[in-house]
Amino acid sequence: MTLQDRVLFQFTANAATNHDTLMRLGDLIEAAGSRLAHCLLNDGKILACGNGGSAAQAQHFTSELINRYERDRPGLPAISLTTDSSALTSIANDYRFDEVFAKQIRALGHADDILVVYTTSGNSASILGAVTAAHDRDMSVLALNGRDGGALAPLLRETDLELRVPAEVTARIQEAHLLITHCLCDLIDQQLFGEE
């Protein structure tokens, strides 16, 4: 396979995954956008977390809510639980890494808030702990997941939403998560601020 063939393969695989994701999750993405908008309209906030590339996705999402997506508008209340290095390292050092998000959720989360978790496998202990902590605080969860759902899928409640990308490859799942994130930002802006 030539280098150009490899480039073509990446683009083709991305397009196929995004198409499959739209066909399987289009209605759920719309429902997630409505639920997030409802949370914000009712004085709730959005907490988001993930590990590695998924941490970057969580941070990307909250930055577009706090600052802007595609239009000038007031900032929206959102916190990335992946960005406070002092909190993360003190929790990991004093307790264990599995608690890095859960302890923040117990301190910051309220019943009107939504936790958004990003994971490609659904098996990260820190994400499972975050979901449990959110449930303990009577928060609902929006899970952007992949593969077979992992240990996260059965942990979710009926009041939660799972957007599970139908793919096995981490890169494809993360690419679809980014597109879903942009859809959510667009849906939130449209519902809170109307047509531009």
C-alpha positions in Angstrom: 0.0 0.0 0.0 1.4 3.4 -1.0 1.4 6.4 1.3 -1.3 7.9 -0.8 -3.3 4.7 -0.5 -3.0 5.0 3.3 -4.3 8.5 3.2 -7.2 7.5 1.1 -8.0 4.6 3.4 -8.1 6.9 6.5 -10.5 9.3 4.8 -12.7 6.5 3.4 -12.8 4.7 6.8 -13.7 8.0 8.5 -16.6 8.6 6.1 -18.0 5.1 6.5 -17.9 5.3 10.3 -19.5 8.7 10.3 -22.3 7.5 8.0 -22.9 4.4 10.1 -23.0 6.6 13.2 -25.5 8.9 11.7 -27.8 6.0 10.7 -27.7 4.4 14.1 -27.5 7.4 16.4 -29.1 10.3 14.6 -32.2 10.3 16.8 -30.2 9.8 20.0 -27.9 12.7 19.1 -30.9 14.9 18.7 -32.3 13.7 22.0 -28.9 14.4 23.7 -28.8 17.9 22.3 -32.3 18.6 23.6 -31.4 17.2 27.0 -28.3 19.3 27.3 -30.2 22.4 26.2 -32.9 21.7 28.8 -30.2 21.3 31.5 -28.7 24.7 30.6 -32.1 26.4 30.4 -32.9 25.2 33.9 -29.8 26.6 35.5 -27.8 23.3 35.4 -24.3 22.9 34.2 -22.4 20.4 32.1 -19.4 18.5 33.6 -17.2 16.5 31.1 -14.4 14.1 31.4 -12.3 11.5 29.6 -8.8 10.1 29.5 -6.1 10.7 27.0 -7.6 11.7 23.6 -11.0 11.6 25.3 -9.8 14.1 27.8 -9.0 16.4 24.9 -12.5 15.8 23.6 -14.1 16.7 26.9 -12.0 19.9 27.1 -12.9 20.8 23.5 -16.6 20.4 24.2 -16.6 22.6 27.4 -14.4 25.3 25.8 -16.9 25.6 22.9 -19.7 26.0 25.5 -17.9 28.5 27.7 -16.6 30.6 24.8 -18.4 30.0 21.5 -19.1 27.4 18.8 -19.9 29.2 15.6 -21.6 32.4 16.8 -21.1 35.1 19.3 -23.3 34.4 22.3 -23.2 34.4 26.1 -21.0 31.7 27.7 -22.6 28.6 29.0 -21.8 26.8 32.3 -19.5 23.9 31.6 -16.5 22.4 33.4 -13.9 20.0 32.0 -12.8 17.8 34.9 -9.6 17.0 33.0 -7.9 20.3 33.2 -7.1 21.1 36.8 -3.7 19.6 37.2 -3.5 20.3 40.9 -6.8 18.6 41.6 -6.0 15.7 39.3 -2.6 15.0 40.8 -3.5 15.5 44.4 -6.5 13.1 44.1 -4.4 10.5 42.2 -1.6 10.9 44.8 -3.7 10.9 48.0 -6.2 8.3 46.9 -5.9 6.6 43.5 -6.3 7.6 39.8 -9.7 5.9 39.6 -11.1 8.8 41.8 -9.8 11.8 39.8 -13.2 12.6 38.3 -15.5 11.1 40.9 -14.1 13.3 43.7 -14.6 16.4 41.6 -18.2 15.4 40.7 -19.0 14.9 44.3 -17.8 18.4 45.1 -19.2 20.2 42.0 -22.1 18.2 40.7 -25.8 18.8 41.4 -29.0 17.1 40.5 -29.8 19.5 37.6 -26.4 19.0 36.0 -25.4 16.5 33.3 -22.1 14.5 33.2 -20.7 14.0 29.7 -18.2 11.2 29.5 -16.0 10.4 26.6 -14.5 6.9 26.3 -13.6 4.7 23.3 -13.8 1.4 25.3 -16.2 2.0 28.2 -13.7 0.2 30.5 -11.7 3.0 32.2 -12.0 2.8 35.9 -11.9 6.6 36.3 -14.9 6.9 33.9 -16.9 4.2 35.7 -16.2 6.0 39.0 -17.3 9.3 37.5 -20.6 7.8 36.4 -21.2 6.2 39.8 -20.5 9.6 41.5 -22.9 11.4 39.1 -25.6 8.9 39.9 -24.9 9.4 43.6 -25.5 13.1 43.1 -28.7 12.4 41.1 -27.2 13.6 37.9 -27.9 12.2 34.5 -25.1 11.0 32.2 -24.5 11.3 28.5 -21.9 8.7 27.5 -20.0 9.0 24.2 -18.8 5.5 23.9 -17.5 2.9 21.4 -16.9 -0.7 20.6 -19.3 -3.0 22.6 -19.9 -0.4 25.3 -17.6 -2.1 27.8 -18.3 -2.1 31.6 -19.9 1.4 31.2 -23.0 0.2 29.2 -24.6 -1.8 32.0 -23.8 0.9 34.5 -26.0 3.4 32.7 -29.5 4.1 33.9 -32.7 4.5 31.9 -32.4 8.2 32.5 -29.0 8.3 30.9 -28.1 8.4 27.2 -25.4 6.4 25.4 -24.1 7.4 22.0 -22.1 4.3 21.1 -20.1 4.7 17.9 -20.4 1.5 15.8 -16.7 1.0 15.4 -13.7 -0.9 16.9 -10.8 1.4 15.9 -10.0 4.1 18.5 -9.2 6.7 15.8 -12.6 6.2 14.1 -14.4 6.4 17.4 -12.7 9.6 18.4 -13.3 11.2 15.0 -17.0 10.3 15.3 -17.1 11.7 18.9 -15.7 15.0 17.6 -18.5 15.2 15.0 -21.1 14.3 17.6 -19.7 17.0 19.8 -20.0 19.6 17.1 -23.6 18.4 16.5 -24.4 18.9 20.2 -22.9 22.4 20.2 -25.0 23.3 17.2 -28.2 21.8 18.7 -27.6 23.6 22.0 -27.0 27.0 20.3 -30.1 26.6 18.1 -32.3 25.8 21.0 -31.0 28.4 23.4 -30.4 31.3 20.9 -32.5 30.5 17.8 -31.6 30.5 14.2 -28.6 32.7 13.4 
